[in-house]
């Protein structure tokens, strides 16, 4: 009977897989739909394998492999030359079809209900009375410290379980025990989210008056934590080990550093930054400022510290409610030995501090209106802000108009002139590492759990972003670059990006652990973090727009197939079991503290049930977007170590090696990868310098590329060319992409779903003299206007940036361009305000800047066309 039940279940699974395979449609042309759906595959065979994969793995929005069926044998992997890796996005916003991450509480008393509490956009889901899932203990492997997951094997009627990563067999605690059915599955499987799906989140709580929850092998330690009674009630903070959180945690801190030099005043950076911060503070939906201590420092060649708390006695607080407190400013002239003269970040009354901060921001433009000080002591301001943070860390938001020129971390003026030479432009930016002075400061900030968000907005000239890049790179922040900043043009974008930085979902004091199954190892990780070990990363601030690229490779002794149990630790298996151990398992555990002071642990597990047996199988199961991203970050390492020429050579050589190893039979399956690599070589980040790409711009692009999630990085490698067709000119039978993927209101007043047209091939033949076309690379929108279209480029630019009125431009073309631009903004899941690029008319002098992004064509100073490029890759010596 048991065998019959097993056969029936296998037949049902095969029928479901066949139905899923029939539902998969072959992909369209290379351009693809404009919505850019998440590509789990780049060919019909790979899409079929993705549809038939185990649904228990973490979805692609969290873990996205480069090869859906990884090769077990190292010889196959080395012969195919395709890098094995994953795109990890632990704080990603879950799509509607996936649902929210299940939240399970540890260390809370049993309750009957688990009703969800309404949350603000981007906030972590809360549970009114979360039931105890694991009592006072998290289920983890005693050998490799992996969390329990759907791929473990149950033995002895559930009394023992075998780890899916290391193969160690261990006993099941009585509090977690449940019997198994005839198929070897637990009878309470539907009540255990951690066993039902590949993603789960644990909330580590501590009840007042109770002892600490018992955690076996936490993220920051490798043994069972002993339970010790509290001698006296006191305020305790969440530790980095993910052990506990308290009802009254110390609130996080955020510091705003604003450049007040003459160049910042003339460009309008000071006024723009003060207005953007004030707007964010007044907004109740800014999650980064809720329950947060705030501080403010302005700097030129000296430091200006502002006291925002303790401005009046506590007894007079109620009587003086009609008279808002005025902040005090104290100047620190000596920047060689930095100190804080005021308690600039102490919060006793949230309302008082908020009013004082708003008053200080409103007074900044008038206070520094007549300044003539030219210079910056940015390094001293960063050290002063670091002194104000407590043990829980926080965030520093910097608005800088120039590089440090006074005090610590400043450089002689002659160094900047050498960095702007023609030879330096050809060599590319040499980003500073941990051994540099600013790299050492970034390491100190990361260890203090402080992240840096840098808004670099020079008025003109060179700012040495390659030297400033360690600040966001090692602290988990971002680098936002505004070249030749002009307030009238860039104020809206700066305000939108600052609002996104404060509104997005984020966790402070985060630690990331990577674990792979036996026979594999983590070889390299790319992103913005501080490496503690190769598989243990410190991320001061892990947020929603942050991604990591993890490279894995087989160990020296490959396994013949699957995970074999550790010798001497696994008893004899059951005589009958439907469990099939996966051939590869990756588990990612992110421990962080949310805005409420609760310690959370997010666990994601991905497994492959069947491996690739040949090189052709590996090529058919390749995700071109992830492979291209892995090749890009490897090239960035070569660019930092040598020069830009070495980075370009590595990209070309690795792409050619992959093509020749897989053979001409796999050319169609690898064409999406070839297109992305060609787009990478023709992009501003990697193309040979022709005078239009400066060192600062290239350093900013490199910093962005190594930390972007795949869904934001892929449009940069493969831009989208979209026609702006008026309704009167659209053909009745034209295909429609439907609602934009992840569409949402973008603040433009249009909340109904927008539709995007199909992308056109990235070639000049797609352009028509009687049309208007928008080119979207994920961050910048450019426009090409045909000579027969009655639309002025300057008028179109004003319309798209909101400075003009569509009603003043009577005609279908203006309305079509504005509607398409709004649809593109709404299609962005993360709500970025797209930057406006060049708006050119056919035949104008600036047309080449637009045509150079049509990567399927060859042009002056560009590489080969896509067709020639694909053919040359399969030759022994490709003239690339």
Secondary structure, DSSP 4 states (H G I P E B T S, - for coil): -HHHHHHHHHHHHHHHHHHHHHHPPPP--SS-BTT----S-SSHHHHHHHHTS-TTSPPTTTEEESBSS-BSSHHHHHHH-PPPEEEE-TTPPPPTTT-PPPEEEES----S--PEEP--TTPPPEETTPPBSSTTEE-B-TTT-PBP-TT-EEETTTTEEE-TTT--EEEPPGGG---B-TTS-BTTGGG-HHHHSSEEEEEE---TTSPPPEEBS-TT-SSBPPP---SS-------TTS----TTPPPEEEEEEEE-SHHHHHHTHHHHHHHHHHHHHH-TT-GGGTTEEEEEEEESSSEEEEE-S--S-STTTTTTTTS----EEEEE---SS---SS-TT--S-HHHHHHHHHHHHHHHHHHTTT-------HHHHHHHHHHT--TT-EEEEEEESS---SSTT---HHHHHHHTSHHHHHH------TTSHHHHHHHHHHHTTEEEEEEE--SSS---HHHHHHHHHHHT--EEE-TT--HHHHHHHHHHHHHHHHHS-EEEEEEEEEEE-TTEEEEEEESSSEEEETTEEEEEEEETT--EEEEEEE-SS--SSSPPPPTTTS-PPPSS------SEEEEEEEEEE-TTS-EEEEEEEEEESS-B-SHHHHHHTB-HHHHHHHHHHHHHHHHHHS-HHHHHHHHHHHHHHHHHHH-GGGHHHHHHHHHHHHHHHHSTTTSPP-SSS-HHHHHHHHHHHTTS-HHHHHHHHS-EEEE---TTTS-TT-----BPTT----SSS--SPPB-PBPBPSSGGG--TT-EEEEE-SSEEEEEE-TTS---HHHHHHHHTTSS-GGGS-SHHHHHHHHHHHHHHHH-TT---PEEEEEEETTSTTHHHHHTT-TTS--TT----HHHHHHHHTSSS---
